[in-house]
Amino acid sequence: MCASEIQVGDQVRFGLLITEGEKQRVQYSQGIVIARTSKTVTIRSLLSGVGVERILYLDSPLLAELKVVQHNRVRRAKLYYLRRQ
């Protein structure tokens, strides 16, 4: 997936490489992109009713996978208003 295809408002699924001792595994999460710069995306998701935000570096070696699940058309560059919901 090319990083330029990811837009604000998209529902994305991402996998992060987790190292536990000598073992490595990929941990997957899903959320909505609320902000984007040229090098990072900010993803917000709800875990047990609590909002969690994560800033991901697009060129990080720990980012194993980044996939757009659903494209949503929005009329804002930043979706910070979702924090208040």
DSSP file (Angstrom, degrees, kcal/mol; ACC not computed):
  #  RESIDUE AA STRUCTURE BP1 BP2  ACC     N-H-->O    O-->H-N    N-H-->O    O-->H-N    TCO  KAPPA ALPHA  PHI   PSI    X-CA   Y-CA   Z-CA
    1    1 A M              0   0    0      0, 0.0     2,-0.3     0, 0.0    65,-0.0   0.000 360.0 360.0 360.0 129.4    0.0    0.0    0.0
    2    2 A C    >   -     0   0    0      1,-0.1     3,-1.6     2,-0.0     4,-0.3  -0.612 360.0-133.1 -79.1 138.1    1.3    3.4   -1.0
    3    3 A A  G >  S+     0   0    0     -2,-0.3     3,-1.2     1,-0.3    -1,-0.1   0.760 102.8  66.7 -65.2 -23.9    1.3    5.9    1.9
    4    4 A S  G 3  S+     0   0    0      1,-0.2    -1,-0.3     3,-0.0    -2,-0.0   0.673  89.9  65.6 -72.6 -14.5   -0.2    8.5   -0.4
    5    5 A E  G <  S+     0   0    0     -3,-1.6     2,-0.5     2,-0.0    -1,-0.2   0.644  81.5  92.6 -79.1 -14.6   -3.4    6.5   -0.7
    6    6 A I    <   +     0   0    0     -3,-1.2     2,-0.3    -4,-0.3    65,-0.0  -0.698  57.7 178.5 -85.9 126.4   -4.2    7.0    3.0
    7    7 A Q    >   -     0   0    0     -2,-0.5     3,-1.8    65,-0.0    26,-0.3  -0.832  38.3 -84.6-124.9 162.2   -6.4   10.0    3.6
    8    8 A V  T 3  S+     0   0    0     -2,-0.3    66,-0.3     1,-0.2    26,-0.2  -0.457 115.5  31.5 -63.9 134.3   -8.0   11.6    6.6
    9    9 A G  T 3  S+     0   0    0     24,-2.6    -1,-0.2     1,-0.4     2,-0.1   0.200  87.0 132.3 100.9 -14.0  -11.3    9.9    7.4
   10   10 A D    <   -     0   0    0     -3,-1.8    23,-2.4    61,-0.1     2,-0.6  -0.435  57.6-130.1 -72.6 143.0  -10.2    6.4    6.2
   11   11 A Q  E     -AB  32  70A   0     59,-2.8    58,-3.0    21,-0.2    59,-1.7  -0.853  38.8-175.3 -88.4 120.3  -10.9    3.4    8.4
   12   12 A V  E     -AB  31  68A   0     19,-3.0    19,-2.3    -2,-0.6     2,-0.4  -0.846  26.0-149.9-123.4 155.6   -7.5    1.6    8.5
   13   13 A R  E     -AB  30  67A   0     54,-2.9    54,-2.8    -2,-0.3     2,-0.4  -0.994  24.4-177.0-120.9 127.5   -6.1   -1.7    9.9
   14   14 A F  E     -AB  29  66A   0     15,-2.5    15,-2.4    -2,-0.4     2,-0.5  -0.943  17.1-149.9-130.8 149.6   -2.5   -1.6   10.9
   15   15 A G  E     -AB  28  65A   0     50,-2.5    49,-2.2    -2,-0.4    50,-1.4  -0.974  10.4-161.7-120.0 128.5    0.0   -4.2   12.2
   16   16 A L  E     -AB  27  63A   0     11,-2.7    11,-2.9    -2,-0.5     2,-0.6  -0.896  23.3-120.5-110.3 138.5    2.8   -3.3   14.5
   17   17 A L  E     -A   26   0A   0     45,-3.1     2,-0.4    -2,-0.4     9,-0.2  -0.676  31.5-166.1 -79.4 118.4    5.8   -5.6   15.1
   18   18 A I  E     -A   25   0A   0      7,-3.4     7,-2.4    -2,-0.6     2,-0.6  -0.908   7.4-154.2-110.1 131.1    6.0   -6.4   18.8
   19   19 A T  E     +A   24   0A   0     -2,-0.4     2,-0.6     5,-0.2     5,-0.2  -0.931  13.1 178.9-108.4 120.0    9.2   -8.0   20.3
   20   20 A E  E >   -A   23   0A   0      3,-2.7     3,-1.9    -2,-0.6     2,-0.5  -0.912  67.0 -53.7-120.1 100.5    8.6  -10.1   23.5
   21   21 A G  T 3  S-     0   0    0     -2,-0.6    -2,-0.0     1,-0.3     0, 0.0  -0.579 120.7 -23.0  69.0-119.7   12.0  -11.5   24.6
   22   22 A E  T 3  S+     0   0    0     -2,-0.5    -1,-0.3    -3,-0.1     2,-0.3   0.513 122.2  91.0 -99.2  -8.0   13.4  -13.3   21.6
   23   23 A K  E <   -A   20   0A   0     -3,-1.9    -3,-2.7     2,-0.0     2,-0.4  -0.630  57.8-159.8 -91.4 147.3   10.0  -13.8   19.9
   24   24 A Q  E     +A   19   0A   0     -2,-0.3     2,-0.3    -5,-0.2    -5,-0.2  -0.970  15.4 166.3-123.6 142.2    8.4  -11.3   17.4
   25   25 A R  E     -A   18   0A   0     -7,-2.4    -7,-3.4    -2,-0.4     2,-0.5  -0.949  34.1-114.4-146.1 166.2    4.8  -11.1   16.5
   26   26 A V  E     -A   17   0A   0     -2,-0.3     2,-0.5    -9,-0.2    -9,-0.2  -0.919  22.7-158.0-108.0 125.6    2.5   -8.7   14.7
   27   27 A Q  E     -A   16   0A   0    -11,-2.9   -11,-2.7    -2,-0.5     2,-0.3  -0.910  12.7-151.7-105.1 124.7   -0.3   -7.0   16.7
   28   28 A Y  E     +A   15   0A   0     -2,-0.5     2,-0.3   -13,-0.2   -13,-0.2  -0.730  19.2 168.2-100.8 144.2   -3.2   -5.7   14.7
   29   29 A S  E     -A   14   0A   0    -15,-2.4   -15,-2.5    -2,-0.3     2,-0.3  -0.925  18.2-146.0-143.2 167.7   -5.5   -2.8   15.5
   30   30 A Q  E     +A   13   0A   0     -2,-0.3     2,-0.3   -17,-0.2   -17,-0.2  -0.990  29.3 133.4-139.2 145.2   -8.1   -0.8   13.6
   31   31 A G  E     -A   12   0A   0    -19,-2.3   -19,-3.0    -2,-0.3     2,-0.4  -0.969  48.7 -82.1-171.4-176.6   -9.1    2.9   13.7
   32   32 A I  E     -AC  11  44A   0     12,-2.7    12,-2.7    -2,-0.3     2,-0.6  -0.859  38.3-120.0-107.9 138.9   -9.9    6.0   11.8
   33   33 A V  E     + C   0  43A   0    -23,-2.4   -24,-2.6    -2,-0.4    10,-0.2  -0.665  34.7 170.8 -78.1 117.4   -7.3    8.4   10.5
   34   34 A I  E     +     0   0A   0      8,-2.5    45,-3.1    -2,-0.6     2,-0.3   0.615  64.9  15.4-103.8 -15.7   -7.9   11.8   12.2
   35   35 A A  E     - C   0  42A   0      7,-1.2     7,-2.5    43,-0.2     2,-0.3  -0.991  61.1-170.0-154.6 153.4   -4.8   13.6   11.0
   36   36 A R  E     + C   0  41A   0     41,-0.3     5,-0.2    -2,-0.3     2,-0.2  -0.991   6.8 174.2-148.2 136.8   -2.1   13.2    8.5
   37   37 A T        -     0   0    0      3,-2.7    -2,-0.0    -2,-0.3     5,-0.0  -0.621  54.3 -87.9-120.7-171.4    1.3   14.8    7.7
   38   38 A S  S    S+     0   0    0     -2,-0.2     3,-0.1     1,-0.2   -35,-0.0   0.800 125.7  23.5 -71.1 -26.1    3.8   13.7    5.1
   39   39 A K  S    S+     0   0    0      1,-0.1    19,-3.0    19,-0.1    20,-0.4   0.612 122.2  41.7-113.7 -17.3    5.5   11.3    7.5
   40   40 A T  E     - D   0  57A   0     17,-0.2    -3,-2.7    18,-0.1     2,-0.3  -0.882  52.2-158.1-132.8 160.0    2.9   10.4   10.1
   41   41 A V  E     -CD  36  56A   0     15,-1.9    15,-2.9    -2,-0.3     2,-0.5  -0.990  15.6-142.1-131.5 144.3   -0.7    9.5   10.6
   42   42 A T  E     -CD  35  55A   0     -7,-2.5    -8,-2.5    -2,-0.3    -7,-1.2  -0.938  20.2-166.2-106.7 124.0   -2.8    9.8   13.7
   43   43 A I  E     -CD  33  54A   0     11,-3.0    11,-2.6    -2,-0.5     2,-0.4  -0.927   3.7-162.5-116.8 132.5   -5.2    7.0   14.3
   44   44 A R  E     +CD  32  53A   0    -12,-2.7   -12,-2.7    -2,-0.4     2,-0.3  -0.938  16.6 162.7-116.3 134.9   -8.1    7.0   16.8
   45   45 A S  E     - D   0  52A   0      7,-2.6     7,-3.3    -2,-0.4     2,-0.5  -0.943  34.6-117.9-142.6 164.7   -9.9    3.9   18.0
   46   46 A L  E     - D   0  51A   0     -2,-0.3     2,-0.5     5,-0.2     5,-0.2  -0.928  23.6-174.9-108.6 125.8  -12.2    3.0   20.9
   47   47 A L  E >  S- D   0  50A   0      3,-2.8     3,-1.6    -2,-0.5    -2,-0.0  -0.965  77.5 -22.3-121.3 112.5  -11.0    0.3   23.3
   48   48 A S  T 3  S-     0   0    0     -2,-0.5    -1,-0.1     1,-0.3     3,-0.1   0.850 127.4 -52.0  56.0  38.0  -13.6   -0.7   25.9
   49   49 A G  T 3  S+     0   0    0      1,-0.2     2,-0.5     0, 0.0    -1,-0.3   0.487 116.3 113.7  81.8   2.6  -15.3    2.6   25.5
   50   50 A V  E <   -D   47   0A   0     -3,-1.6    -3,-2.8     2,-0.0     2,-0.3  -0.926  67.9-123.9-110.7 129.3  -12.1    4.6   26.0
   51   51 A G  E     -D   46   0A   0     -2,-0.5     2,-0.4    -5,-0.2    -5,-0.2  -0.536  28.6-171.8 -73.7 132.1  -10.7    6.6   23.1
   52   52 A V  E     -D   45   0A   0     -7,-3.3    -7,-2.6    -2,-0.3     2,-0.4  -0.990   4.7-163.0-127.4 131.1   -7.1    5.8   22.2
   53   53 A E  E     -D   44   0A   0     -2,-0.4     2,-0.4    -9,-0.2    -9,-0.2  -0.906   4.9-172.1-114.9 144.8   -4.9    7.7   19.7
   54   54 A R  E     -D   43   0A   0    -11,-2.6   -11,-3.0    -2,-0.4     2,-0.6  -0.997  14.8-147.8-137.5 131.0   -1.8    6.4   18.2
   55   55 A I  E     -D   42   0A   0     -2,-0.4     2,-0.5   -13,-0.2   -13,-0.2  -0.886  20.5-165.4 -99.7 121.5    0.7    8.3   16.0
   56   56 A L  E     -D   41   0A   0    -15,-2.9   -15,-1.9    -2,-0.6     2,-0.5  -0.910  16.7-139.0-112.1 131.6    2.4    6.1   13.4
   57   57 A Y  E >   -D   40   0A   0     -2,-0.5     3,-1.5   -17,-0.2   -17,-0.2  -0.781  14.0-145.8 -83.9 125.7    5.5    6.9   11.4
   58   58 A L  T 3  S+     0   0    0    -19,-3.0    -1,-0.1    -2,-0.5   -18,-0.1   0.761  97.0  45.1 -68.8 -25.1    4.8    5.7    7.9
   59   59 A D  T 3  S+     0   0    0    -20,-0.4    -1,-0.3    -3,-0.0   -19,-0.1   0.148  83.9 129.2-103.2  19.5    8.5    4.8    7.3
   60   60 A S    X   -     0   0    0     -3,-1.5     3,-1.0     1,-0.1    -4,-0.0  -0.511  58.9-140.6 -74.1 139.0    8.9    3.0   10.6
   61   61 A P  T 3  S+     0   0    0      0, 0.0    -1,-0.1     0, 0.0    -3,-0.0   0.678 101.6  63.9 -71.1 -15.3   10.4   -0.5   10.5
   62   62 A L  T 3  S+     0   0    0     -5,-0.1   -45,-3.1   -46,-0.1     2,-1.0   0.634  79.3  91.2 -81.6 -13.7    7.9   -1.5   13.3
   63   63 A L  E <   +B   16   0A   0     -3,-1.0   -47,-0.2   -47,-0.2     3,-0.1  -0.726  50.9 173.1 -84.6 102.7    5.0   -0.8   11.0
   64   64 A A  E     +     0   0A   0    -49,-2.2     2,-0.3    -2,-1.0    -1,-0.2   0.865  62.5   4.4 -81.0 -37.4    4.4   -4.3    9.4
   65   65 A E  E     -B   15   0A   0    -50,-1.4   -50,-2.5     2,-0.0     2,-0.3  -0.998  50.4-176.5-151.8 143.8    1.1   -3.5    7.6
   66   66 A L  E     +B   14   0A   0     -2,-0.3     2,-0.4   -52,-0.2   -52,-0.2  -0.915  18.8 171.4-143.5 114.8   -1.2   -0.6    6.9
   67   67 A K  E     -B   13   0A   0    -54,-2.8   -54,-2.9    -2,-0.3     2,-0.6  -0.981  32.2-127.6-133.3 134.4   -4.3   -1.3    4.9
   68   68 A V  E     -B   12   0A   0     -2,-0.4   -56,-0.3   -56,-0.2     3,-0.1  -0.712  23.0-179.8 -81.8 121.4   -7.4    0.9    4.2
   69   69 A V  E    S+     0   0A   0    -58,-3.0     2,-0.3    -2,-0.6   -57,-0.2   0.859  70.3   2.4 -86.3 -41.7  -10.5   -1.0    5.2
   70   70 A Q  E     -B   11   0A   0    -59,-1.7   -59,-2.8     2,-0.0     2,-0.5  -0.984  64.9-135.4-150.9 134.1  -13.0    1.7    4.1
   71   71 A H        -     0   0    0     -2,-0.3     2,-0.4   -61,-0.2   -61,-0.1  -0.786  23.1-170.9 -88.4 131.0  -12.7    5.1    2.4
   72   72 A N        -     0   0    0     -2,-0.5     2,-0.6   -65,-0.1    -2,-0.0  -0.987  18.9-133.8-122.1 132.7  -14.8    7.8    4.0
   73   73 A R        +     0   0    0     -2,-0.4     2,-0.3   -64,-0.1   -64,-0.1  -0.748  31.9 174.5 -87.3 123.7  -15.2   11.2    2.4
   74   74 A V        -     0   0    0     -2,-0.6   -66,-0.1   -66,-0.3     5,-0.0  -0.858  33.0-142.3-125.7 162.0  -14.8   14.1    4.9
   75   75 A R  S    S+     0   0    0     -2,-0.3     2,-0.3     2,-0.0    -2,-0.0   0.034  76.2  76.6-113.7  24.9  -14.7   17.8    4.5
   76   76 A R        -     0   0    0      1,-0.1    -2,-0.1   -68,-0.1     3,-0.1  -0.954  66.9-143.1-132.7 152.4  -12.0   18.6    7.0
   77   77 A A  S    S+     0   0    0     -2,-0.3     2,-0.4     1,-0.2   -41,-0.3   0.786  95.6  30.7 -82.2 -30.3   -8.2   18.3    7.0
   78   78 A K        -     0   0    0    -43,-0.1     3,-0.3   -70,-0.1    -1,-0.2  -0.994  65.5-156.3-130.5 136.5   -8.1   17.2   10.7
   79   79 A L    >   +     0   0    0    -45,-3.1     3,-1.7    -2,-0.4     4,-0.2  -0.285  44.3 137.0-106.2  46.5  -10.9   15.4   12.5
   80   80 A Y  G >   +     0   0    0      1,-0.3     3,-1.6     2,-0.2     4,-0.3   0.698  58.8  76.1 -67.5 -17.7  -10.0   16.5   16.0
   81   81 A Y  G >  S+     0   0    0     -3,-0.3     3,-1.0     1,-0.3    -1,-0.3   0.689  79.0  73.5 -66.6 -16.4  -13.7   17.0   16.8
   82   82 A L  G X  S+     0   0    0     -3,-1.7     3,-0.9     1,-0.2    -1,-0.3   0.706  82.5  70.2 -69.0 -18.0  -14.0   13.2   17.1
   83   83 A R  G <  S+     0   0    0     -3,-1.6    -1,-0.2     1,-0.2    -2,-0.2   0.803  94.2  54.7 -66.8 -28.2  -12.2   13.5   20.4
   84   84 A R  G <         0   0    0     -3,-1.0    -1,-0.2    -4,-0.3    -2,-0.2   0.527 360.0 360.0 -84.8  -5.5  -15.3   15.2   21.9
   85   85 A Q    <         0   0    0     -3,-0.9    -1,-0.2    -4,-0.2    -2,-0.1   0.456 360.0 360.0 -90.4 360.0  -17.7   12.4   21.0
